[in-house]
Structure formats: C-alpha cells, structure tokens
Amino acid sequence: MQLPETNPFTLNYGPQIEAELAYLQTEIERYTAVTQTYPTRWLALKLLESDTNLQQKLLHIAGGPAVLTHAQLALARLEAIYQDDVDTAIADRRYTWIHALVQESVKRPSSDIYTLSDKIDRIITHRIWGIPIFMVLMWIVFKLTADVSAPYLDWVDGVISGPITNWVTAIIGWFGLTGTWIESLFVDGLIAGVGGILVFVPVLVSLYFALAVLEGSGYMARAALVMDRVMTKIGLHGKSFLPLMVGFGCSVPAIYATRTLDNDKDRILTGLLVPFMSCGARLPVYVLFATIFFPKHAGLVIFGIYLLGIMTAMVLGLVLKGTLFKTDEQSALVMELPPYRMPTLQNIWYHMWQRIKSFLEDAWTIIMITSLVVWLLAAIPVAGNGPFDFAQDRRFAGGRFADTSIDKSAFAVVSGWISPIMQPLGFGSWESSGALVTGFVAKEVVVSTMSQIYGLDAQETAVPTTFVEDITEIGTSFVGATIDTVKSLPLIVGINLLEEEDAEDATNLMAAIRADFAATSNGHGALAALAFMVFVLIYTPCMVAVAAEKQELGSKWAWVSVIGQFVLAWMMAFIVFQGGILLGLG
C-alpha cells in the first residue's frame, strides 16, 4: 500500500523573519552551486543565525560571497526591528513552539514522581549537608590514596633501586664503563631522577581511580552544584567552579577552561585562583613528606593540604573580588544533573589511563631533562670546601667531574645562594632549596631532585644477584604488596589490621630528608616539613602553567601570578613554621 504524500513540517518564525527568509531563499536560488550544496530554507535560516562555520564554507562556493552579502543586509534589517541578536529571536520562537506542543500533548501526573536519583539528591545536594558530605568523600579519597597505595609505592621503589639499577649497572660494566661518568649519568641521573618520581605512580593510580568512580557515578556534577552555592556567596562566578575542579588534575587545562567565562574580570580572577588547586603533580611531594613526618596521619595531612588550597583560593578570591575585580554583574551556574549510575570499568580505565599517560609523558620529557640538568650541576666540581665559600678558594678541591661530593658541586653552590631566603621557614638547607628551584619547572621534579641530591651520598653496596633471582623477587614482592594492600583497606574507616612497622625501616631518601629537616629547623622537623608542603602548595605550579596564564590572561597578570604566589607561599610557610614554634608545636 502506498502511503499518502505529506508536506514536511515548517515552523513559522513570524512575519518579519519569514519575510527575510523568503528574500534570502530567492537570492540563494540564483546560484546553482549553492542550491546543489545546501537546502535553500535551511541555509537561509543558518545565515540569519550567523553560523560562522557555514559562512567560511560559502566563501569557497561559486555565488557564496554574494549570498553572504544579502544575508548581512537581511540581518541588519532584522536587528533594527528586534533590537537584539536575530539568533536569540529564532531560538525563542522555537522554544515557544516546543512549550506549546508539550502543553497540548504531555499529560502530567497529579502529584510529583521522585526517582531514586531525586531522593538521593535531596540528601547529597542539601543546602546544609551537601558540603560536609563532599568533604567526607574527599577525605575518603585521600585516605585511600595515602594508605592503600603505600605497599605498592614500596614495591616500585624496591624494583627501581634494586633489579633495574643492577641491570643497568651490569650492562654498563659489559662495555667496560664501570666507575665512569657514563655510569653516574644513568644511575645517579636518569634512574635516580625519573625513577624517583615513577615510584609514586601507584599513588596517582589510586587517586585517579577514586576520582573516575565519582565522575562515572554522576556525583561530580552534584559536587559542582554544592560548591557553586559557596562560591556565589563569596563573590565568585558560578561557572568558576568548573575550571577550579579541573585544576585538581592539572593547572594548564584548567587555565584554558576559563574561556567559558564571558566576563573578563571573572575570567582573569578564576585564572589567578586555579594554581591554588593542588594538581596531581604536587601529590607525590605531599605523600613523601606526610609519610616521613606524619606516618599515622598521612591521609589526614594530605587532605588538610588540599583543603588549605581551596580555602586560600576562596579567601583570596573574596578579597580580589571586592577590590581589583569588583563588578555588579552576577550569573548563576546552570547545568543538568545526570542520573546516578554504576561506573563501568571501561570508563574508569579510560579516565585513569589518560591521566597516567600524561604523567608518564612528563616523566620522559620534562622530568628526564630536568634530572639530567640536576645531575650535570651535581657532577661539576667547584672550588672551596662548601657552597658558601666559593670565592675563597679557586682550586678544584671538590674532585673531578662526576666524582665529586654533592656539597662541593655547582648545584650546591647555586642552591646555597637561595637557601638563606628559606631559613626562616625551617628548611634552609641548599638541598631543599634546590629542589624548590627545579620544582618551578614541574612539581614532579621536586621528588626526583631530592632522590638525586640526597641519594648521591647514600649509596649502598648492592648484593650481587642473578637475573632469575631478581625476577623472582619482583614477583614475590608484588604479591606481598597486594596482600598488604588488602589488609590496609579497613584503614579507610579507621581499623588497622597491619602490625606496626619499625620506624627505622625507611628508605635512604626518607631518612636523609628527616635528618636534614631536623637539623635545619633546630629539631622542629615536622613543622618544617608542613611549612615545606604549604610552600609547594602555594608557589607557581610549573612553567607550562605560567605560559598558559600568559596566553589566556596576558603577560601582566602572568607576572602578577608568579610573583604573588611566591610571596604568598613564603608568608604562609613562615606563619606555619614560626607560628607553630610560638604555640609549642612540632
């Protein structure tokens, strides 16, 4: 049976717009190349909506430029009538028709029907309980990150400092280069630098896994809604939460995400606040120092550091919003809340892998280059008996290239010039100061730099092992780490099934950092470590973030950001350390 022919539905946009559409259709039909490419009414409507992509395509079609000229004339006439953008008038006409259609065809129940997502949202997005629930979930995330990943952290550290180092040393020995600068380059430079940061891959895997679960479940959209209320009360734009939330992953895309803000003042202000959100690159520093100085409360300390970054951004945003960026324009955050759903393993794996992949790419580029620069400076001997008396003795008393004491190297000299600035903060040694300098390149480099400069004087003679023994040890230690991880899961709710480990059972790096901070802070090592973490939290995230700020905010605000963050970092670290001493803490 042949179906009867029907006329396609055409929405009437009102007499003024319909008159211009008819005019444009008449002009378009004069050019065969244009009509063969696009339907005439559709093209006329898109031109009245100022579709820039379509306008660019018409420039390359015969007759297209002439059609664009007629479209500009039609737009000018309509804008004079509506005193507004024509695309807004077209959209309003469409939604008016849709609303009328829904009113005529949809039958609503006599009472509201609440889905399971609606019932959960009444608690999760509650005006009072929403924020505490968000804080508790974030605490669980960081507890999971700090406690559950710890056994695998030790496993990776053992594999890198053990079998991998032994294999590289053996290969170098086959070429007769044992004891040369080439061996030092690979062992003290590449393995100590890049390997020192790869140790923290399990930490990032735990963090990104937890965040991927929250995103996949639909909760992160609720978190944006809950925090939007807080940000609106302190004067920040509702949309500012989205770039700030992205900042927990990486500051660079977060700064670019400020493009979603229409107002320039809100965009610049949000871009200046993004660096205070702790990106994933800072996490290895927090984990290392929290594990060394606060082993029983590492998760709580890390959570506190993240919370401090959020509070700093809020207070600073409130101050700047009331002074430099004062505006009367207000806009609310409008977003659609997805239903709650069970996260799929495929999506969790995808989000985890994308973030870990970015981290590993940094490990083989920025971190490797910086590690080589640190090794080179550490390998160059300088005159004098230490970094502070370089001008007193011009002889190369430090030794020969790649065979010099680290405290008599060029790296120690350069870092020694900076260390007096850090002494009031409790970490005035050249080692910690040098790590902060290289951390300006990327925060991951702080740990790798410390692995190099502390590890050079803490070399242990490795016990010879066979390849089979190394592989066996890697497998058995991995199984042991997995068992310890399963046992540590109850730590999330505060139940500890693991036996207390010997406090002396620490790596050379951890022991060296603990001793250094205790010495430079006159016995207040924990306070100095906390001040160090605060400094890492506040000062410039990385060079790439500065480049992004320069591109998005302008050179002036990029310099304001760099200088302001350093000054604020110094002041806050000073308050933490000196204030803690006055209160008798540490």
C-alpha positions as CSV (number, residue, x, y, z in Angstrom):
1,M,0.0,0.0,0.0
2,Q,1.3,3.4,-1.0
3,L,1.4,5.9,1.8
4,P,-0.2,9.3,1.1
5,E,2.3,12.1,0.4
6,T,2.7,14.6,3.3
7,N,4.1,18.1,3.4
8,P,7.2,18.4,5.6
9,F,6.6,20.5,8.7
10,T,7.8,24.1,8.6
11,L,8.0,26.2,11.7
12,N,6.7,29.8,11.2
13,Y,9.1,32.3,12.7
14,G,6.8,35.3,12.5
15,P,6.2,37.8,9.7
16,Q,9.4,39.8,9.9
17,I,11.8,36.7,9.9
18,E,9.7,34.9,7.4
19,A,9.9,37.9,5.0
20,E,13.7,37.9,5.2
21,L,13.8,34.1,4.8
22,A,11.8,34.4,1.6
23,Y,14.1,37.2,0.4
24,L,17.2,35.1,1.1
25,Q,15.7,32.0,-0.5
26,T,15.0,33.9,-3.7
27,E,18.6,35.2,-3.8
28,I,20.1,31.8,-3.0
29,E,18.2,30.1,-5.8
30,R,20.0,32.3,-8.3
31,Y,23.2,30.3,-7.7
32,T,23.1,26.7,-8.8
33,A,26.3,25.8,-7.0
34,V,24.9,26.9,-3.7
35,T,21.5,25.2,-4.1
36,Q,23.2,22.0,-5.1
37,T,25.1,22.0,-1.8
38,Y,22.6,23.2,0.7
39,P,18.7,23.3,1.0
40,T,17.7,26.9,0.5
41,R,15.4,27.5,3.5
42,W,17.9,25.7,5.9
43,L,20.8,27.7,4.5
44,A,18.8,31.0,4.8
45,L,17.9,30.2,8.4
46,K,21.5,29.3,9.4
47,L,22.8,32.5,7.8
48,L,20.3,34.5,9.9
49,E,21.7,32.7,12.9
50,S,25.2,33.9,12.0
51,D,26.7,30.4,11.7
52,T,30.4,31.3,11.3
53,N,31.4,27.8,10.1
54,L,28.9,27.9,7.3
55,Q,29.9,31.4,6.4
56,Q,33.5,30.2,5.9
57,K,32.4,27.4,3.7
58,L,30.3,29.6,1.5
59,L,33.3,31.7,0.7
60,H,34.7,28.8,-1.4
61,I,31.5,28.2,-3.4
62,A,30.5,30.0,-6.6
63,G,28.0,32.6,-5.7
64,G,28.6,32.1,-2.0
65,P,30.1,35.6,-1.3
66,A,27.1,37.2,-3.0
67,V,24.7,35.2,-0.8
68,L,26.6,36.3,2.3
69,T,26.2,39.9,1.3
70,H,22.4,39.5,1.0
71,A,22.4,37.7,4.4
72,Q,24.2,40.7,6.0
73,L,21.6,43.1,4.7
74,A,18.8,40.8,6.0
75,L,20.4,40.6,9.4
76,A,20.8,44.4,9.6
77,R,17.1,44.9,8.9
78,L,16.0,42.3,11.5
79,E,18.4,43.6,14.2
80,A,16.9,47.1,13.7
81,I,13.4,45.6,14.3
82,Y,14.3,43.3,17.3
83,Q,17.0,45.4,18.9
84,D,18.7,42.1,19.7
85,D,20.6,39.2,18.2
86,V,18.5,37.6,15.5
87,D,19.6,34.1,16.6
88,T,18.1,34.8,20.0
89,A,14.7,35.7,18.4
90,I,14.8,32.5,16.3
91,A,15.6,30.3,19.3
92,D,12.9,32.0,21.3
93,R,10.4,31.2,18.6
94,R,11.4,27.5,18.6
95,Y,11.2,27.1,22.3
96,T,7.8,28.8,22.4
97,W,6.5,26.3,19.8
98,I,8.1,23.4,21.8
99,H,6.5,24.6,25.0
100,A,3.1,24.9,23.4
101,L,3.4,21.4,21.9
102,V,4.4,19.9,25.3
103,Q,1.4,21.7,27.0
104,E,-1.0,20.1,24.5
105,S,0.4,16.6,24.2
106,V,2.0,15.7,27.6
107,K,-0.2,14.6,30.5
108,R,1.4,15.1,33.8
109,P,0.6,13.1,36.9
110,S,-1.5,14.8,39.6
111,S,1.5,14.5,42.1
112,D,5.3,14.7,41.5
113,I,7.1,11.4,41.0
114,Y,10.5,11.2,42.5
115,T,13.1,8.9,41.0
116,L,15.8,7.2,43.1
117,S,18.3,9.9,41.8
118,D,15.9,12.6,43.1
119,K,15.7,11.0,46.5
120,I,19.4,10.7,46.8
121,D,19.9,14.3,45.7
122,R,17.7,15.5,48.5
123,I,20.5,14.5,50.8
124,I,23.6,14.8,48.6
125,T,22.8,18.3,47.4
126,H,21.2,19.5,50.6
127,R,22.0,23.1,51.4
128,I,23.4,22.2,54.8
129,W,24.6,18.6,54.5
130,G,25.8,18.8,50.9
131,I,29.2,20.4,51.8
132,P,30.0,18.1,54.8
133,I,29.2,15.1,52.6
134,F,31.5,16.4,49.9
135,M,34.3,16.9,52.4
136,V,33.9,13.4,53.8
137,L,34.1,11.8,50.3
138,M,37.2,13.8,49.6
139,W,38.7,12.7,52.9
140,I,38.0,9.0,51.9
141,V,39.6,9.6,48.5
142,F,42.9,10.9,50.1
143,K,42.8,8.2,52.8
144,L,42.5,5.6,50.1
145,T,45.3,7.3,48.1
146,A,47.7,7.6,51.1
147,D,47.1,4.2,52.8
148,V,46.1,1.7,50.2
149,S,48.8,2.7,47.7
150,A,51.7,2.6,50.2
151,P,52.6,-1.1,49.8
152,Y,52.9,-0.7,46.0
153,L,54.9,2.5,46.5
154,D,57.5,0.5,48.4
155,W,57.3,-2.3,45.8
156,V,58.1,0.1,42.9
157,D,60.9,1.7,44.9
158,G,62.4,-1.7,45.6
159,V,62.2,-2.6,41.9
160,I,63.8,0.6,40.6
161,S,66.6,0.8,43.3
162,G,67.2,-2.9,43.1
163,P,66.9,-5.0,40.0
164,I,66.6,-2.2,37.5
165,T,69.7,-0.4,38.9
166,N,71.6,-3.7,39.0
167,W,70.7,-4.5,35.4
168,V,71.7,-1.0,34.1
169,T,75.0,-1.3,36.1
170,A,75.7,-4.7,34.7
171,I,75.1,-3.6,31.1
172,I,77.4,-0.6,31.6
173,G,80.0,-3.0,33.1
174,W,79.9,-5.2,29.9
175,F,81.1,-2.1,28.0
176,G,83.9,-1.5,30.5
177,L,82.5,1.8,31.7
178,T,82.2,0.9,35.4
179,G,83.1,3.9,37.6
180,T,83.0,6.4,34.7
181,W,80.7,9.5,34.3
182,I,78.5,7.4,32.0
183,E,77.6,5.1,34.8
184,S,76.9,8.1,37.0
185,L,74.8,9.6,34.3
186,F,72.5,6.6,34.1
187,V,72.4,5.6,37.8
188,D,72.6,9.0,39.5
189,G,70.9,11.0,36.8
190,L,68.3,9.1,34.9
191,I,67.4,6.2,37.3
192,A,67.6,8.4,40.5
193,G,65.7,11.2,38.9
194,V,63.0,9.7,36.7
195,G,62.8,6.5,38.9
196,G,62.4,8.6,42.0
197,I,59.1,10.1,40.6
198,L,57.9,6.8,39.0
199,V,57.7,5.4,42.5
200,F,54.6,7.5,43.0
201,V,52.7,6.1,40.0
202,P,50.6,3.8,42.4
203,V,49.6,6.9,44.4
204,L,48.3,8.6,41.3
205,V,46.6,5.4,40.1
206,S,44.7,5.3,43.4
207,L,43.7,8.9,43.2
208,Y,42.6,8.8,39.6
209,F,40.7,5.6,40.2
210,A,38.7,7.2,43.1
211,L,38.0,10.3,41.1
212,A,37.0,8.3,38.0
213,V,34.5,6.4,40.2
214,L,33.0,9.6,41.5
215,E,32.8,11.1,37.9
216,G,31.3,7.9,36.5
217,S,28.7,7.7,39.2
218,G,27.4,11.2,38.5
219,Y,28.5,12.6,41.8
220,M,31.0,15.2,40.5
221,A,28.2,17.1,38.8
222,R,26.5,17.3,42.2
223,A,29.7,18.5,43.8
224,A,29.8,21.3,41.3
225,L,26.3,22.3,42.3
226,V,27.0,22.1,46.0
227,M,30.2,24.2,45.8
228,D,28.6,26.7,43.4
229,R,26.5,27.9,46.3
230,V,29.6,28.5,48.4
231,M,31.4,30.3,45.6
232,T,28.5,32.5,44.8
233,K,28.3,33.7,48.5
234,I,32.0,34.7,48.4
235,G,31.5,36.7,45.2
236,L,33.0,34.2,42.6
237,H,31.2,33.4,39.4
238,G,29.2,30.2,39.5
239,K,31.0,28.8,36.4
240,S,34.3,29.4,38.1
241,F,34.0,26.0,39.9
242,L,34.5,24.0,36.7
243,P,38.0,25.3,35.9
244,L,38.9,25.1,39.6
245,M,37.8,21.5,39.7
246,V,39.8,20.7,36.6
247,G,42.8,22.3,38.4
248,F,42.9,19.3,40.8
249,G,44.0,17.3,37.7
250,C,46.3,19.8,36.0
251,S,46.5,23.6,36.2
252,V,47.2,24.0,32.4
253,P,43.8,22.8,31.0
254,A,42.1,24.4,34.0
255,I,43.5,27.8,33.0
256,Y,42.4,27.3,29.4
257,A,38.9,26.3,30.7
258,T,38.4,29.8,32.0
259,R,37.4,30.7,28.4
260,T,33.9,29.5,29.4
261,L,33.5,32.7,31.5
262,D,32.1,35.6,29.5
263,N,33.2,38.4,31.8
264,D,36.9,39.3,31.5
265,K,37.2,40.2,35.2
266,D,35.8,36.8,36.2
267,R,37.9,35.0,33.7
268,I,41.2,36.6,34.9
269,L,40.3,36.2,38.6
270,T,39.5,32.5,38.1
271,G,42.7,32.0,36.2
272,L,44.7,33.5,39.0
273,L,43.0,31.2,41.6
274,V,43.4,28.0,39.6
275,P,47.1,27.4,40.7
276,F,46.0,27.1,44.3
277,M,44.1,23.9,43.5
278,S,46.6,21.0,44.2
279,C,47.3,19.4,40.8
280,G,48.3,15.7,40.6
281,A,52.0,16.7,40.2
282,R,52.1,18.0,43.8
283,L,50.7,14.9,45.3
284,P,54.0,12.9,45.3
285,V,55.6,15.7,47.4
286,Y,52.7,15.6,49.9
287,V,52.8,11.8,50.1
288,L,56.5,11.7,50.6
289,F,56.6,14.2,53.4
290,A,53.4,13.1,55.1
291,T,54.8,9.5,55.1
292,I,58.1,10.6,56.6
293,F,56.9,13.1,59.3
294,F,53.2,12.1,59.9
295,P,53.1,8.3,59.2
296,K,50.0,7.7,61.4
297,H,48.0,10.6,60.0
298,A,49.3,10.9,56.4
299,G,45.9,10.8,54.8
300,L,44.5,13.5,57.1
301,V,47.6,15.7,56.5
302,I,47.2,15.4,52.7
303,F,43.5,16.1,52.9
304,G,44.3,19.2,55.0
305,I,46.8,20.5,52.5
306,Y,44.2,20.1,49.7
307,L,41.6,21.9,51.9
308,L,44.1,24.7,52.6
309,G,44.5,25.3,48.9
310,I,40.7,25.6,48.5
311,M,40.4,27.9,51.5
312,T,43.2,30.1,50.2
313,A,41.6,30.4,46.8
314,M,38.3,31.3,48.4
315,V,39.7,34.0,50.7
316,L,41.9,35.4,48.0
317,G,39.0,35.4,45.6
318,L,36.8,37.2,48.1
319,V,39.5,39.9,48.6
320,L,40.2,40.4,44.9
321,K,36.5,40.3,44.0
322,G,35.9,43.2,46.4
323,T,38.9,45.3,45.2
324,L,40.6,44.8,41.8
325,F,37.9,42.7,40.2
326,K,34.8,44.3,41.6
327,T,31.7,44.1,39.3
328,D,27.9,44.2,39.7
329,E,27.3,41.5,37.1
330,Q,26.1,38.3,38.6
331,S,25.4,35.0,36.8
332,A,24.3,31.6,38.2
333,L,25.6,28.2,37.2
334,V,23.2,26.3,35.0
335,M,23.8,22.6,34.5
336,E,21.9,19.4,34.0
337,L,22.4,16.7,36.7
338,P,22.8,13.2,35.2
339,P,21.1,10.3,36.9
340,Y,23.2,8.2,39.2
341,R,24.6,5.1,37.6
342,M,27.1,2.4,38.2
343,P,30.5,3.3,36.7
344,T,31.8,0.9,34.1
345,L,35.3,-0.5,34.2
346,Q,35.9,0.7,30.6
347,N,35.2,4.4,31.5
348,I,37.2,4.1,34.7
349,W,40.1,2.7,32.9
350,Y,39.9,5.3,30.1
351,H,39.9,8.3,32.5
352,M,42.7,6.7,34.6
353,W,44.9,5.9,31.6
354,Q,44.5,9.3,30.1
355,R,45.8,11.0,33.3
356,I,48.5,8.5,34.0
357,K,49.6,8.7,30.4
358,S,50.0,12.4,30.7
359,F,52.1,11.9,33.9
360,L,54.3,9.3,32.2
361,E,54.9,11.6,29.2
362,D,56.1,14.3,31.6
363,A,58.4,11.7,33.2
364,W,60.1,11.0,29.9
365,T,60.3,14.7,28.9
366,I,60.3,17.5,31.5
367,I,61.4,15.3,34.4
368,M,64.1,13.5,32.4
369,I,65.6,16.7,31.1
370,T,65.5,18.4,34.5
371,S,67.0,15.3,36.1
372,L,69.9,15.5,33.6
373,V,70.4,19.2,34.3
374,V,70.5,18.5,38.1
375,W,72.9,15.6,37.5
376,L,75.2,17.8,35.4
377,L,75.3,20.5,38.0
378,A,75.8,17.9,40.7
379,A,78.7,16.4,38.7
380,I,80.6,19.6,38.2
381,P,83.1,20.2,41.0
382,V,83.7,23.7,42.2
383,A,86.5,25.3,44.2
384,G,86.2,25.6,48.0
385,N,85.1,23.3,50.8
386,G,81.4,24.1,50.6
387,P,78.8,26.1,48.8
388,F,79.2,29.2,50.8
389,D,83.0,29.8,50.5
390,F,83.2,29.5,46.7
391,A,85.0,32.9,46.4
392,Q,87.7,32.0,49.0
393,D,89.5,29.2,47.0
394,R,89.7,28.9,43.3
395,R,91.2,25.4,43.3
396,F,89.0,22.4,42.2
397,A,89.0,20.9,45.7
398,G,85.7,19.3,45.1
399,G,87.2,16.5,43.0
400,R,86.8,15.6,39.3
401,F,83.8,15.6,37.0
402,A,81.1,13.1,38.1
403,D,83.2,12.1,41.1
404,T,82.7,14.9,43.5
405,S,80.9,15.3,46.8
406,I,77.4,16.7,46.2
407,D,78.0,19.5,48.7
408,K,81.0,20.7,46.7
409,S,79.2,20.7,43.3
410,A,77.8,23.5,41.2
411,F,74.3,22.5,42.2
412,A,75.1,23.1,45.9
413,V,76.6,26.5,45.1
414,V,73.6,27.7,43.1
415,S,71.2,26.3,45.7
416,G,73.2,27.8,48.5
417,W,72.6,31.3,47.2
418,I,68.9,30.8,47.6
419,S,68.8,28.9,50.9
420,P,69.1,31.9,53.2
421,I,65.7,33.1,51.9
422,M,64.2,29.8,53.1
423,Q,65.9,29.6,56.5
424,P,63.1,31.4,58.4
425,L,60.7,28.8,57.0
426,G,62.6,25.9,58.7
427,F,64.0,24.3,55.6
428,G,67.0,26.5,54.8
429,S,69.4,23.8,53.5
430,W,70.7,24.0,50.0
431,E,69.2,20.6,49.3
432,S,65.6,21.6,49.9
433,S,66.1,25.0,48.3
434,G,67.5,23.4,45.2
435,A,64.5,21.0,44.9
436,L,62.1,24.0,45.1
437,V,64.1,25.7,42.3
438,T,63.8,22.7,40.0
439,G,60.1,22.4,41.1
440,F,59.4,25.6,39.2
441,V,59.8,23.5,36.0
442,A,57.3,20.9,37.2
443,K,56.3,19.8,40.7
444,E,57.0,16.2,40.0
445,V,60.7,17.2,39.7
446,V,60.8,18.1,43.5
447,V,60.9,14.5,44.5
448,S,63.2,13.4,41.7
449,T,65.7,16.2,42.6
450,M,65.7,15.1,46.2
451,S,66.2,11.5,45.1
452,Q,69.3,12.6,43.3
453,I,70.9,15.0,45.7
454,Y,70.1,13.0,48.9
455,G,70.8,9.7,47.2
456,L,74.3,10.6,45.9
457,D,75.8,10.4,49.3
458,A,73.8,7.5,50.5
459,Q,74.8,4.8,48.1
460,E,74.8,1.2,49.4
461,T,76.8,-1.7,48.0
462,A,74.4,-3.9,46.3
463,V,74.5,-7.6,46.9
464,P,75.1,-9.4,43.6
465,T,72.1,-11.3,42.3
466,T,71.2,-13.3,39.2
467,F,68.5,-12.3,36.7
468,V,66.3,-15.1,37.8
469,E,66.6,-14.1,41.4
470,D,65.7,-10.5,40.5
471,I,62.6,-11.6,38.6
472,T,61.5,-13.9,41.4
473,E,62.0,-11.1,44.0
474,I,59.9,-8.7,41.8
475,G,57.0,-11.3,41.6
476,T,57.0,-12.2,45.3
477,S,57.3,-8.6,46.5
478,F,54.4,-7.7,44.2
479,V,52.2,-10.4,45.8
480,G,53.3,-9.2,49.3
481,A,52.3,-5.6,48.4
482,T,48.9,-6.8,47.1
483,I,48.3,-8.7,50.4
484,D,49.3,-5.6,52.4
485,T,47.0,-3.5,50.3
486,V,44.0,-5.8,51.0
487,K,44.9,-5.7,54.7
488,S,45.1,-1.9,54.7
489,L,41.6,-1.4,53.2
490,P,39.9,-1.2,56.6
491,L,42.1,1.8,57.3
492,I,39.6,3.9,55.4
493,V,37.2,3.5,58.3
494,G,39.9,3.7,60.9
495,I,40.5,0.0,61.6
496,N,44.2,-1.0,61.4
497,L,44.8,-4.7,60.7
498,L,48.5,-4.2,59.9
499,E,51.2,-4.6,62.5
500,E,53.2,-1.5,63.5
501,E,56.2,-1.3,61.3
502,D,59.6,-0.4,62.6
503,A,60.1,3.3,62.4
504,E,63.6,2.8,61.4
505,D,62.5,0.9,58.3
506,A,62.8,3.7,55.9
507,T,64.5,4.3,52.6
508,N,67.7,6.3,52.4
509,L,65.8,9.2,50.8
510,M,63.3,9.4,53.7
511,A,66.0,9.1,56.3
512,A,68.1,11.8,54.7
513,I,65.1,14.2,54.4
514,R,64.1,13.5,58.0
515,A,67.7,14.2,59.2
516,D,68.1,17.3,57.1
517,F,64.8,19.0,58.1
518,A,65.5,18.2,61.8
519,A,68.9,19.8,61.5
520,T,67.9,23.0,59.7
521,S,64.8,23.6,61.9
522,N,66.6,23.0,65.2
523,G,64.6,19.9,66.0
524,H,61.2,21.1,64.6
525,G,61.4,18.8,61.6
526,A,57.6,18.1,61.4
527,L,56.8,21.8,61.4
528,A,59.4,22.5,58.8
529,A,58.0,19.6,56.7
530,L,54.5,21.1,57.0
531,A,55.8,24.5,56.0
532,F,57.5,22.9,53.0
533,M,54.3,21.3,51.9
534,V,52.5,24.6,52.2
535,F,55.1,26.3,50.2
536,V,54.8,23.7,47.4
537,L,51.0,24.1,47.5
538,I,51.1,27.9,47.1
539,Y,54.0,28.7,44.8
540,T,53.9,28.5,41.0
541,P,52.7,25.1,39.7
542,C,55.1,24.8,36.7
543,M,56.5,26.7,33.7
544,V,53.8,25.4,31.4
545,A,51.1,26.8,33.7
546,V,52.8,30.2,33.5
547,A,52.9,30.0,29.7
548,A,49.1,29.2,29.8
549,E,48.5,32.2,32.0
550,K,50.4,34.4,29.7
551,Q,48.4,33.3,26.7
552,E,45.0,33.4,28.4
553,L,45.4,36.3,30.9
554,G,48.2,38.4,29.4
555,S,51.8,39.0,30.4
556,K,51.0,41.4,33.2
557,W,48.7,39.0,35.0
558,A,51.1,36.1,34.5
559,W,53.9,38.1,36.2
560,V,51.5,39.1,39.0
561,S,50.6,35.4,39.4
562,V,54.2,34.2,39.6
563,I,55.4,36.9,42.0
564,G,52.3,37.0,44.1
565,Q,52.3,33.2,44.5
566,F,55.9,33.2,45.7
567,V,55.4,36.0,48.2
568,L,52.2,34.4,49.5
569,A,53.9,31.0,49.7
570,W,56.8,32.4,51.7
571,M,54.4,34.2,54.1
572,M,52.1,31.2,54.7
573,A,55.1,28.9,55.2
574,F,56.6,31.4,57.6
575,I,53.3,31.6,59.6
576,V,53.1,27.8,59.8
577,F,56.7,27.3,61.0
578,Q,57.2,30.3,63.2
579,G,53.6,30.3,64.5
580,G,53.9,26.6,65.3
581,I,57.1,27.2,67.3
582,L,55.4,30.0,69.3
583,L,52.5,27.7,70.1
584,G,54.9,25.0,71.2
585,L,54.0,22.6,68.4
586,G,56.3,20.3,66.3
